[in-house]
Amino acid sequence: MALPPISVKEAIENWLDTQWEKNKQTDKEKWERQVARGDDVGPFVEPGRPVAAEETDVRLFAGGNGKLPPIQKMDKDLQTLKKCKIMRLSTNCIEKIGPGLNALPQLEILSLGRNKIKRLENLDLPNLKELWISYNSIDKLSGLDKLRSLQVLYMSNNLVAKWTEVDKLSNNNTQLTDILLLNNPLYFEVSGGDKGATDEGRKDWRITLLVKLPSLSKIDGEPVEPEEREEAERRKLEMMR
C-alpha cells in the first residue's frame, strides 16, 4: 500500500535528521583518525543539529531523505530556508510550483525533475541560474520570463510540441547557454520520431535550436561545435533574404 504524501515541513525535518546523522558520523571518523595519530583532541563532541535557515544546499528529493513518502504540495514552509542556494525537490509527486520560492533571494539552482508538474508558474526568481525540470508534463514555456539570470534549462521528457514555445526563450532568457530538450514531442518531430532519431534529424534539431537560441554553448549535453554555429548562421542569413 502506498504511503500518504508528507508536507514540506516534514520533509525538511526528515532531511535535517538525515544530514545530522551524516555530520555526526563524519565528525566521529575524523576524531578517531586524530586519536589514532596521537593528537591531543580531547573527548568527542557531537555536532549540533543543522538549522534550516542556515543551510545552502537543501535536499528534499523523495520526501527529504531519499526515501518515500514524497512531497505532494509546495507550501510556505519553503520560506524558512532563507539562505538556500540549491533546492533539490526532484522525485516527489508535486503537481504545482507553489508559493515560498519567491522568498528565497539567494536561490540559484532549482531541481524539480520527476514530478507531476504541468505548468511553469510562481518563478519570480531573478537570481536563478539553473532550472532542472525534466520528466514532468509541461507543454508550454510561458512562466520563465522573470528568470533573467537563467543559464541552464534541463527540460527533457516533457510535452513541448511547438517551436513558438522555444521562441519565448529567445525573447526572455538571453543568458541561456545550456539546454536539454530531448524526448519532447518537438524533438521527436524534428529528429526522426520516438522510434529512433536519425543522424540527419539530430543535426537538424541542433542547428534549428542554434538559429533560435544563438547564445547556446551546449545542447542536450553536448558542446556546440564551431561548424554547427557556422551552419546556424548560414541558415539564419538565408531566412532573412
N, C-alpha and C positions, 0 to 999 in steps of 0.2 A: 504493500500500500504506500502511495506517495505521501511524503511528509508535507505538512502545510508550509507555505512560504513564511519567511520571517521579515521583520521590519528592518529598516536601515539601522536603527539604534541597536537592535540585537546583533546585526551583522558587524557593526563597529566593535561591540563588546567581544564578540567571538574572535575577531581579528586581533584586538588588543591582547586578549588572553593568549592566543597563539604566539604573537610576537613576544610577549613577556616570557613565555617558556623558552623560546629560542634564545632570547637575550641571556636568561639565567644559565642555560646550557653553555653558550659561548663564553660567558664570563667565568664559569666554573672551570671549563677546559683551559682557559688562559691562566687562571690562578694555579691549577695543577701543574702546568708546564713551568711556571715560575718557581713553585715549591720544589719541583724535581731538579731545577738548576741550582737550588740552594739560595734563592733570593729571599731577602727578609721582607715578606709581603704581609705578614700578619694573618689573622683568620679571614676566611672567605665571607664577603658581604654581598648578599643578593642585590641586584639592581632593582630600582623601583619600577612599578608598573607604568608602561607608556601612557602618555596623556594625549588624547585625541587631538586637541587643539594645537599640539606641538609637532605632530607627525607630518612629514612632507611627501612620503610615498605610501599611499593608503591602498591596501589590497583587499577589496571587498568582493572579489570574484567567488562565485559559488558559495554564497552565504557568509563570506568574510573569513573563512578558514580553509578554503579549498575543498570543502565538503558540502553536501546538501544538508538542510533545505536551502533553497535560494531566496534571493530578494525578489519581490514581485513589484513593489512600488517605490519610486524615489520620492523622498519627502524632505521636510525642512530640517531634519536632523543632520543632513549633509552640511548644514551651515556651521556645525560645531568643528569642522575640520579646517580651521582658519588658515593654517599655513600649508595646506596641501598643494603640491605642485604636480603630482602624478596621481590620478584617480583611476583605480582598476575595478570596473564593475562588470566585467565580462562573465559569461557562463552563469547568468541568473535567468529569471523569466520576466524581466522588466518590459512592460508594454508601452510605456510613455516616458519621455525625457521630462522629468518633473522639476519642481522648484528646489532651490537650495544651491545649485551650482553657481548661480549669479552672485552669490555672497562669498565666492572664493576667488579673490582678485589675483592670487598668485598661481592659479591653475594653468599649467602649460600642456599637459598630456591627459587626454580623457579616453579611456578604453571602455567601450560598450558592446563589444563583439559578442555574438552568440546569445542574443536576447530575442525579444518578440516585438521590437520597435518598428513602427510603420511610418513614423513622421519625424523629421528633424525640426525640433522646436525648443524654446527656452534655452537658446545657446547665445546669450549675450555675454560673451567671454572674450574681450578684446586682446587678452594676452595668451590665449590658447594657440599653441603651435602645432599640436598633433591631435587628430581625431581618428580613433580606431573603432570602426562600427560595422565590420564585416559580419556576414551571417545574420542578417535581420530581414525585414520585409519592406524596405524603403524603396519607393519608386520615384520620388522627386528630390531634387537637390535644393529646394527652397528651404530657407531657415539657416543658411550658412553665411548670410550677408553681413553679420556683425562680427564674424571671425576674421578680422582684418590682419591678424598675425599668422594665420594658418599656413603652414608649410607642408604638412604631411596629411593626406587623406587616404585612409585604408577602408575601402568600401566594397570589397568583393562579395559575391554571393548575396546580392540584394535583387531588386526588381527594376532597376533603372533601364528604360527601354527607348529613350529619345535623346537625340543629340541636343535638343533645346535645353535639356537639364544640364548638360556639360557646359553649355554656353553661359549658364548662370555663374559658373566658377570663374570664367574668364572676365566677367564683369565685376565680381565682388571679391575674389580671393587672388589678388595679383601676386602674392608672395609664395603661392603654391609651387613646390618643386618636386614633390614625390607623391605619386598617386597609384592606387591599386583598385582597379575596377573589373578584374577578372570575374567571369561567371555571372555577369548581369545579362539580361536579355539583349541589350545593345551590343555587348561583346560577342555573344553568340551570332548575332545577325551579321556582324562585320567579319568576324574571324573564320566563320565556316560552320557554325552550328554547334549544339551541345554534344553531338556525336564525335566531335574531334575537329579542332581548328586546323586549318591548313597553314603552311609556312607563308604563303602569299597573303592569306587572310590575317594572320597575326601581324605581318608587316604593315598591311593597310590600316589595321587598328591603331598601331603605334604612331604611324605618320599622321593619321587623322587627328589623334589626340594632340600631337605636337602642333598641328596647324591651329587648333583651337586654343591650346594652352602652351604657348612657346616658352614659358618660363620653366617648364618641367626639365629636370635633370635625371629623373628615374621614373620608369613606367612599369608597373606590375613586377616590381622587384629587380628590374634590370636597368643598368645605366643607359641613358640616351647616347647613341654613337654619333660622331660628327657627320657621317654620311646620312643618317636619319634626319638630322637637323637641316642639312642641305636640301634633302628631298622635300621636307616640310616647307621650307622657304620657297622652293620652286613651285610647289602646288599652290601656295598662297598667292604668288605672283600671277599664276595662270588664272586663278579665281577672280583677280582684280582686273583682268583685261576685258 
